Amino acid sequence: MRISLFWSSGTDRNPAPDKVCMKATRRMYHLIYVSQATRPMSEEDLASILKKSRDYNTADGITGLLIYKFTPSENRANFMQLLEGPEEKVLEAFARIEADKRHHTKIVLEQGEISDRNFPEWSMGFRNADASDLAKFEGYSDLGSPEFWTRAEDGELTDALEIMLSFYADEIADD
Ligand SMILES: Cc1cc2nc3c(=O)[nH]c(=O)nc-3n(C[C@H](O)[C@H](O)[C@H](O)COP(=O)(O)O)c2cc1C
């Protein structure tokens, strides 16, 4: 027997069948982590990471932003990345990313269900950031320093989403 809800024409009160199914099975989820690059990345290294990421993410319905920050004084580089999309796809992608030997010390800063995507236009946006890009965010301007990693491990970094959104807003404003 068919229930009337599933035969509506798709109004808000009676969503069409495909919308009902999407809601039931595809929870939108996001995850933000920081990591340490195994070595400073060349432009080719970064291009190769982005190409692979965008191919996978387009197929998996994932969007987001990858930030790379090189700290000259320490000759070290770090990543900060946000992934958003269907929960199971985000978690699968993060499992692959976690296993990737090009970086280590991955620490998740934030993860959970979201109602809507924040980066709908980016299969994986990219920003090569420096300290001045992060200066206004308390706790992040020294991203890559030993003190930063202590704060990350202690769960003291709470503004991760705001930072990622600020990069998105900057890019959209420049368009
Ligand atoms: C910093 C960094 C970010 C990455 N971001 C993504 C990503 O957003 N999506 C993705 O599928 N793979 C991403 N990758 C690549 C994965 O780690 C992995 O190489 C890729 O998913 C291919 O996996 P496979 O070799 O099992 O096919 C990233 C890798 C690095 C080092």
Ligand as a Chemical Component Dictionary entry (heavy atoms), coordinates in Angstrom:
data_LIG
# 
_chem_comp.id                   LIG 
_chem_comp.type                 NON-POLYMER 
_chem_comp.pdbx_formal_charge   0 
_chem_comp.three_letter_code    LIG 
# 
loop_
_chem_comp_atom.comp_id 
_chem_comp_atom.atom_id 
_chem_comp_atom.alt_atom_id 
_chem_comp_atom.type_symbol 
_chem_comp_atom.charge 
_chem_comp_atom.model_Cartn_x 
_chem_comp_atom.model_Cartn_y 
_chem_comp_atom.model_Cartn_z 
_chem_comp_atom.pdbx_ordinal 
LIG C1  C1  C 0 46.507 16.951 2.918  1  
LIG C2  C2  C 0 45.748 15.957 2.093  2  
LIG C3  C3  C 0 44.405 16.194 1.798  3  
LIG C4  C4  C 0 43.664 15.276 1.048  4  
LIG N1  N1  N 0 42.350 15.526 0.773  5  
LIG C5  C5  C 0 41.600 14.594 0.153  6  
LIG C6  C6  C 0 40.222 14.800 -0.105 7  
LIG O1  O1  O 0 39.651 15.849 0.174  8  
LIG N2  N2  N 0 39.538 13.789 -0.697 9  
LIG C7  C7  C 0 40.116 12.628 -1.057 10 
LIG O2  O2  O 0 39.433 11.745 -1.565 11 
LIG N3  N3  N 0 41.427 12.432 -0.894 12 
LIG C8  C8  C 0 42.193 13.374 -0.298 13 
LIG N4  N4  N 0 43.535 13.184 -0.123 14 
LIG C9  C9  C 0 44.161 12.040 -0.785 15 
LIG C10 C10 C 0 43.960 10.787 -0.006 16 
LIG O3  O3  O 0 44.822 10.804 1.113  17 
LIG C11 C11 C 0 44.255 9.586  -0.910 18 
LIG O4  O4  O 0 45.509 9.696  -1.491 19 
LIG C12 C12 C 0 43.231 9.499  -2.002 20 
LIG O5  O5  O 0 41.957 9.501  -1.439 21 
LIG C13 C13 C 0 43.424 8.266  -2.861 22 
LIG O6  O6  O 0 43.267 7.110  -2.126 23 
LIG P1  P1  P 0 43.565 5.702  -2.801 24 
LIG O7  O7  O 0 45.038 5.689  -3.092 25 
LIG O8  O8  O 0 43.164 4.704  -1.735 26 
LIG O9  O9  O 0 42.743 5.649  -4.043 27 
LIG C14 C14 C 0 44.294 14.090 0.598  28 
LIG C15 C15 C 0 45.637 13.858 0.915  29 
LIG C16 C16 C 0 46.368 14.779 1.642  30 
LIG C17 C17 C 0 47.799 14.524 1.966  31 
# 
loop_
_chem_comp_bond.comp_id 
_chem_comp_bond.atom_id_1 
_chem_comp_bond.atom_id_2 
_chem_comp_bond.value_order 
_chem_comp_bond.pdbx_ordinal 
LIG C1  C2  SING 1  
LIG C2  C3  SING 2  
LIG C2  C16 DOUB 3  
LIG C3  C4  DOUB 4  
LIG C4  N1  SING 5  
LIG C4  C14 SING 6  
LIG N1  C5  DOUB 7  
LIG C5  C6  SING 8  
LIG C5  C8  SING 9  
LIG C6  O1  DOUB 10 
LIG C6  N2  SING 11 
LIG N2  C7  SING 12 
LIG C7  O2  DOUB 13 
LIG C7  N3  SING 14 
LIG N3  C8  DOUB 15 
LIG C8  N4  SING 16 
LIG N4  C9  SING 17 
LIG N4  C14 SING 18 
LIG C9  C10 SING 19 
LIG C10 O3  SING 20 
LIG C10 C11 SING 21 
LIG C11 O4  SING 22 
LIG C11 C12 SING 23 
LIG C12 O5  SING 24 
LIG C12 C13 SING 25 
LIG C13 O6  SING 26 
LIG O6  P1  SING 27 
LIG P1  O7  DOUB 28 
LIG P1  O8  SING 29 
LIG P1  O9  SING 30 
LIG C14 C15 DOUB 31 
LIG C15 C16 SING 32 
LIG C16 C17 SING 33 
# 
